Amino acid sequence: MTVHCSSTLLRAINFVCLKSAVASLGGVKHGLMKTLLLSTFALLTLSTYTYAQEIRSNINTISILHIQLLQPSTPGTPSYLKRPANNGVAGATIAIEDANITGKFLGYQLSMQSLSAPTITEIKTQLNEPNYHNANAILLDAPSSDFQAAVSVLQQHLPEAVIFNIANSDDALRTLSCGIPLVHSIPSYQMKADALAQWFRVKRIEEILALHGKHHNDMAFLSAFKQSAKKFKLELVDVKQWSDSFDLRRAAFSEIPQFTRTKSRYEAVFTADFDAQFAYALPFNTYYQVPVVGDAGLKSLGWHATHEQWGARQLQNRFTDAFNRSMNEVDFAAYLSVISAATAIQQMTSDARASDTKASQSLAHTLLNDGFTVAAYRGRPLSIRASTKQIRQPITLAHEDALVTHAPLEGFLHQIDELDTLGNINTTCAKHNN
């Protein structure tokens, strides 16, 4: 009988050997063999305890700061469609728990603080507090109108920290602030629009009605979809803006068919409705009975509760158990940011991890290295585009009850990476990469 334990492995996994030894004792009757096993058990226990003590005495803390610029709730949004109060923070919390399991054996741990305020001025005031001065990575949730100002404030207070954009899909942000360590973990609107356009091509749907609201993000998503339509040779038969001149919750059945009536027939409806003002009332209620996509019906997202492939089910279950709701794409973007940082930290030297400044600099350098990849339940390694600092990732196409598919779809190829068939890949950031 053999206890399978390799002497070439790190002592950090000695507990595997302990488990093997204990399991073996039950079937051992020979006295000498049992004595040898008990001795091995004792030595491994001592070794593991000594190693754990050694790790504890040299552990380095990597600090993560979550910052959210609070946005006022828009009247008319159904309560069941409002964004959760712990949006993003919940995903980061799960990621830190996962990362610290490995960090416990490699001599580091992640910790997180969170601050939120409705204005940049209030955020700036809070950042003056000493307990925020050692942040190595920042998870930023800010609207486009305040995003650049927020980044400028963070650069003033924490110039070495890596900033992760976890909630804003605006493509314009991918071409700004190219000389700083700013990584976009949330998919861009162009990535989402290209995913929908690929689905349209596969389904041979070409004539689209585009509907949009008044929010800045609605215009950004619509602009991205127009580019996708041109790229994939789709025709927009009409573009309409929602007028919100009545209470949709009471008049949807009669008003929506009139709103979606057009001179030319369409085969699908694209919606851009960030604040959930009207798109939710479109499926099964348009003038022509066709698929609805975008911000209602078939959605293109960085993550969806119906995604359970590649081990994602266990992540979904742990998240639901912890927070009593489903994980959304902002939660996953925060999760991906933390796991990306943890993966980079594993590649850093202990000397770099011991210093806040060195840790931040090394973290940025490792993340933006051409060879850097991260595993995150998406079925393939994810990397960062040097040109836009956008994390390449599949786009989930799903509706409320089921996953439809993941983009890029089969047949859409790229000479370097198939994920580069989604989104803009050429910007001025390439020559400013840190």
C-alpha positions in Angstrom: 0.0 0.0 0.0 1.3 3.5 -0.9 0.5 7.0 0.3 0.7 9.1 -2.8 2.7 12.1 -1.9 5.3 13.9 -4.0 8.3 15.4 -2.2 8.7 17.9 -5.1 5.5 19.7 -4.2 5.4 22.7 -2.0 4.8 22.1 1.6 1.7 24.2 1.2 -0.2 21.2 -0.1 1.0 18.8 2.6 -2.6 18.6 3.9 -3.3 16.4 0.8 -0.7 14.0 2.0 -2.2 14.1 5.5 -5.6 13.2 4.1 -4.1 10.3 2.2 -2.3 9.1 5.2 -5.3 9.2 7.5 -7.5 7.4 4.9 -4.9 4.7 4.6 -4.8 3.9 8.3 -8.3 2.4 8.3 -7.2 -0.5 6.1 -3.8 -1.2 7.7 -3.4 -4.2 10.0 0.4 -4.7 9.9 1.9 -3.1 13.1 5.1 -1.8 11.5 3.3 -0.3 8.5 0.8 1.4 10.9 3.7 2.8 13.0 5.4 4.2 9.8 2.2 5.8 8.7 1.6 7.4 12.1 5.1 8.7 12.1 4.6 10.2 8.6 1.3 11.7 9.7 3.1 13.4 12.7 5.9 14.7 10.6 3.6 16.1 8.0 1.4 17.7 10.6 4.5 19.4 12.1 5.7 20.5 8.7 2.4 22.0 7.7 2.0 23.8 11.0 5.5 25.2 10.7 4.9 26.3 7.2 1.6 28.0 8.1 3.3 29.9 11.0 6.0 31.0 8.5 3.4 32.2 6.0 1.5 34.1 8.7 4.5 35.9 9.8 5.4 37.1 6.3 1.9 37.8 4.8 1.5 40.8 2.6 -1.9 42.7 2.3 -3.0 44.0 -1.0 -5.6 46.6 -0.6 -8.6 47.1 -3.0 -10.8 50.1 -2.9 -14.3 50.1 -4.4 -15.6 53.5 -5.3 -19.2 54.2 -6.5 -20.6 57.5 -7.7 -24.2 57.2 -6.7 -26.8 58.0 -9.4 -30.3 59.2 -8.7 -33.1 56.7 -9.4 -35.1 57.5 -12.5 -38.9 57.8 -12.1 -40.8 55.1 -14.0 -38.4 52.3 -13.6 -40.2 49.2 -12.2 -38.9 48.2 -8.8 -37.9 44.7 -9.9 -35.6 46.2 -12.6 -33.7 48.6 -10.4 -30.1 48.0 -9.8 -29.2 46.4 -6.4 -27.6 48.5 -3.7 -24.6 46.2 -3.4 -24.1 46.2 -7.2 -20.4 45.2 -7.9 -19.4 45.1 -4.3 -21.1 41.7 -4.0 -19.0 40.2 -6.8 -15.8 41.6 -5.5 -16.5 40.1 -2.0 -16.9 36.6 -3.5 -13.7 37.1 -5.5 -11.7 38.2 -2.5 -12.8 35.0 -0.7 -11.7 32.9 -3.6 -8.4 34.7 -4.0 -7.5 34.5 -0.4 -7.7 30.7 -0.4 -4.7 30.7 -2.7 -3.1 33.7 -1.0 -3.1 32.0 2.3 -0.4 29.6 1.0 1.5 32.1 -1.2 2.0 34.8 1.5 -0.6 37.4 0.5 -4.1 38.4 1.3 -6.6 40.8 -0.3 -8.7 43.2 1.6 -11.4 45.6 0.4 -12.8 48.9 1.5 -15.7 50.7 -0.1 -16.8 54.3 -0.4 -19.7 55.9 -2.2 -21.0 59.4 -2.7 -23.2 61.3 -5.1 -20.5 63.8 -6.2 -16.8 63.9 -7.1 -16.2 66.5 -4.4 -17.4 64.2 -1.7 -15.3 61.3 -3.0 -12.3 63.6 -3.0 -12.9 64.5 0.6 -13.2 60.9 1.7 -10.0 60.0 -0.1 -8.1 62.4 2.1 -8.6 59.9 5.0 -5.4 58.0 5.8 -7.0 54.5 5.6 -7.5 54.9 1.8 -3.9 55.9 1.0 -2.5 52.4 0.6 -4.9 51.1 -2.1 -3.2 49.1 -4.8 -6.3 48.6 -7.0 -9.5 50.5 -7.4 -12.9 49.2 -8.6 -14.6 52.3 -10.2 -18.3 52.5 -10.8 -19.0 56.0 -12.3 -21.2 57.4 -15.1 -19.7 58.8 -18.2 -20.4 62.4 -17.2 -18.1 62.0 -14.1 -15.8 59.3 -15.2 -12.8 61.4 -16.4 -13.1 63.6 -13.3 -13.1 60.6 -11.1 -10.0 59.1 -12.7 -8.2 62.5 -12.4 -9.0 62.6 -8.7 -7.8 59.0 -8.2 -4.6 59.8 -10.1 -3.9 62.7 -7.7 -4.5 60.7 -4.6 -3.4 57.2 -5.7 -1.1 57.7 -8.7 0.2 54.2 -8.8 -3.0 52.3 -8.2 -4.6 50.2 -11.0 -8.1 51.4 -11.8 -10.7 48.9 -13.0 -13.8 50.2 -14.8 -16.4 47.7 -13.6 -19.7 49.3 -14.7 -19.4 51.7 -17.6 -19.7 50.2 -21.2 -19.3 53.6 -23.0 -16.8 53.0 -25.9 -15.5 56.6 -25.6 -13.9 55.7 -22.3 -11.7 53.1 -24.1 -10.0 55.9 -26.0 -9.3 58.3 -23.1 -6.7 58.4 -20.4 -4.5 56.0 -22.4 -1.3 56.7 -20.4 -2.6 55.5 -17.0 -3.2 52.0 -15.7 -6.9 51.9 -16.4 -8.4 48.5 -17.3 -12.0 47.9 -18.5 -13.4 44.7 -17.1 -17.0 45.5 -18.1 -17.6 44.8 -21.9 -18.0 47.8 -24.1 -21.2 48.6 -25.9 -19.4 47.8 -29.2 -18.7 44.3 -28.0 -22.3 43.8 -27.0 -23.6 45.3 -30.3 -21.2 43.1 -32.4 -22.4 40.0 -30.5 -26.1 40.9 -31.4 -25.1 41.6 -35.0 -23.4 38.2 -35.3 -26.5 36.6 -34.0 -28.6 38.5 -36.6 -26.3 37.3 -39.4 -26.5 33.7 -38.3 -30.3 33.9 -38.1 -30.4 35.7 -41.5 -32.2 38.7 -39.9 -31.3 41.9 -41.7 -34.0 44.6 -41.3 -34.0 46.1 -37.8 -36.0 48.7 -36.0 -33.9 50.6 -33.4 -35.5 52.2 -30.4 -33.7 54.2 -27.7 -34.3 56.3 -24.6 -32.8 59.7 -23.6 -30.0 58.5 -21.3 -26.4 59.0 -22.4 -25.8 55.3 -22.3 -28.8 54.8 -24.6 -27.2 57.0 -27.2 -23.8 55.2 -26.7 -25.4 51.8 -27.2 -27.3 53.0 -30.2 -24.1 54.5 -31.8 -22.3 51.2 -31.2 -25.2 49.2 -32.8 -25.2 51.5 -35.9 -21.5 50.7 -36.3 -22.3 47.0 -36.0 -25.1 47.3 -38.5 -22.7 48.8 -41.0 -20.0 46.3 -40.2 -22.3 43.2 -40.6 -24.4 44.7 -43.4 -27.7 45.0 -41.5 -30.3 47.6 -42.4 -32.0 50.0 -39.9 -35.5 50.5 -41.3 -36.1 53.3 -38.7 -34.7 54.8 -35.5 -37.1 56.1 -32.9 -36.7 57.7 -29.5 -39.0 56.9 -26.6 -41.1 59.9 -25.6 -42.3 58.8 -22.1 -45.3 61.0 -22.4 -47.6 58.6 -20.5 -47.4 55.9 -17.8 -46.3 52.8 -19.7 -47.1 50.5 -16.8 -50.8 51.3 -17.4 -50.9 51.7 -21.2 -48.3 49.4 -22.6 -50.7 47.1 -24.4 -52.2 49.8 -26.5 -49.3 52.3 -26.8 -46.4 50.0 -27.7 -47.9 48.6 -30.9 -48.4 52.2 -32.1 -44.9 53.2 -31.1 -43.4 50.3 -33.0 -45.5 50.8 -36.2 -43.3 51.7 -39.2 -43.8 52.3 -42.9 -41.3 49.5 -43.7 -41.6 46.1 -42.2 -38.8 45.0 -39.8 -37.6 41.6 -38.7 -36.3 42.5 -35.2 -36.3 45.3 -32.7 -33.1 46.6 -31.1 -33.5 48.5 -27.8 -31.2 50.8 -25.9 -32.8 51.6 -22.6 -30.3 51.8 -19.7 -32.9 53.1 -17.2 -35.5 50.5 -18.0 -38.1 53.0 -19.0 -39.8 51.1 -21.9 -37.9 48.2 -23.3 -39.3 45.7 -20.8 -42.8 46.2 -22.4 -41.7 45.4 -25.9 -41.5 41.6 -26.1 -44.7 40.0 -27.5 -46.2 43.5 -27.9 -44.6 45.1 -31.0 -46.6 46.0 -34.1 -44.9 43.1 -36.0 -44.3 40.1 -33.9 -40.5 39.8 -34.1 -37.6 39.2 -31.7 -36.6 42.0 -29.3 -32.9 42.4 -28.5 -30.6 44.7 -26.6 -31.9 45.9 -23.2 -34.9 43.6 -23.3 -35.6 40.2 -24.8 -32.4 38.7 -26.0 -29.7 40.6 -24.0 -26.0 40.8 -24.7 -24.1 40.8 -21.4 -20.8 40.2 -19.8 -22.6 37.7 -17.4 -26.1 36.3 -16.9 -27.6 34.1 -14.2 -28.4 31.4 -16.8 -24.7 30.9 -17.6 -23.6 27.6 -15.9 -20.9 26.2 -18.2 -17.2 25.8 -17.4 -17.8 25.6 -13.6 -19.9 28.8 -13.5 -22.7 27.0 -11.8 -20.8 26.7 -8.5 -19.9 30.5 -8.7 -23.6 31.3 -9.3 -24.7 29.1 -6.4 -22.2 30.6 -4.0 -23.2 34.1 -5.0 -26.9 33.4 -4.6 -26.4 31.8 -1.2 -24.4 34.8 0.0 -26.6 37.6 -1.3 -30.0 36.1 -2.0 -30.0 37.4 -5.7 -28.5 36.5 -9.0 -25.1 37.7 -10.1 -25.2 40.4 -12.8 -22.6 41.7 -15.2 -21.4 44.4 -12.9 -20.9 41.9 -10.2 -19.0 39.7 -12.5 -16.9 42.6 -13.8 -15.9 43.3 -10.2 -15.2 39.6 -9.7 -13.1 39.5 -12.8 -11.1 42.6 -11.7 -10.2 41.1 -8.4 -9.3 37.7 -9.8 -7.2 39.4 -12.5 -5.4 41.4 -9.8 -4.9 38.2 -7.7 -3.5 36.3 -10.7 -1.1 39.1 -11.3 -0.1 39.2 -7.7 0.8 35.5 -7.9 3.4 36.4 -10.6 4.9 39.1 -8.5 8.0 38.7 -6.2 7.5 38.8 -2.5 9.6 41.9 -2.4 7.2 43.7 -4.7 4.2 42.6 -2.7 5.8 43.9 0.6 5.7 47.6 -0.6 2.5 49.4 -1.5 4.2 51.4 -4.2 6.1 48.5 -5.7 3.0 46.3 -5.5 0.9 48.8 -7.4 3.6 49.3 -10.1 4.3 45.6 -10.4 0.5 44.9 -10.6 0.0 47.3 -13.5 3.1 46.0 -15.3 2.0 42.4 -14.9 -1.6 43.0 -15.9 -0.7 44.9 -19.1 1.9 42.4 -20.2 1.2 40.9 -23.5 1.4 37.3 -22.1 -1.0 37.9 -19.2 -4.2 35.8 -19.0 -6.8 35.0 -16.4 -9.2 32.1 -15.9 -12.8 33.2 -15.0 -15.4 30.6 -15.9 -15.6 31.7 -19.5 -14.3 28.6 -21.3 -11.1 30.2 -22.4 -8.2 32.4 -21.1 -9.0 36.1 -21.0 -6.5 38.7 -21.8 -6.3 42.5 -22.0 -6.2 44.4 -25.3 -3.2 46.6 -25.4 -4.9 49.1 -27.6 -7.9 49.8 -25.4 -7.1 48.1 -22.1 -10.3 46.2 -22.5 -10.5 42.7 -21.1 -11.3 40.4 -24.0 -14.2 38.1 -23.1 -17.1 36.3 -24.6 -20.5 38.0 -24.6 -23.4 36.0 -23.2 -26.6 36.2 -25.3 -29.5 35.2 -23.0 -33.1 36.0 -22.2 -34.8 36.0 -18.8 -35.2 32.2 -18.6 -32.3 30.7 -20.6 -28.9 31.1 -22.2 -29.0 31.2 -26.0 -25.3 31.2 -26.8 -22.0 32.9 -26.3 -20.4 35.2 -28.9 -18.2 35.2 -30.9 -20.4 32.8 -32.8 -19.0 30.0 -35.0 -17.8 31.3 -38.3 -16.7 34.7 -37.2 -12.9 34.6 -37.3 -9.9 36.8 -36.5 -6.3 36.5 -37.5 -5.1 36.9 -33.9 -7.9 36.2 -31.4 -11.6 35.4 -32.2 -12.6 37.6 -29.2 -11.3 40.5 -31.3 -14.3 40.1 -33.6 -16.2 41.8 -30.7 -15.6 45.5 -30.1 -13.2 48.1 -31.3 -9.5 47.0 -31.3 -7.8 50.0 -32.9 -7.3 53.2 -30.8 -4.6 55.6 -29.8 -3.9 53.7 -26.5 -1.5 51.1 -28.1 1.6 53.4 -28.1 0.8 54.6 -24.5 0.5 51.2 -22.9 2.1 51.2 -19.4 
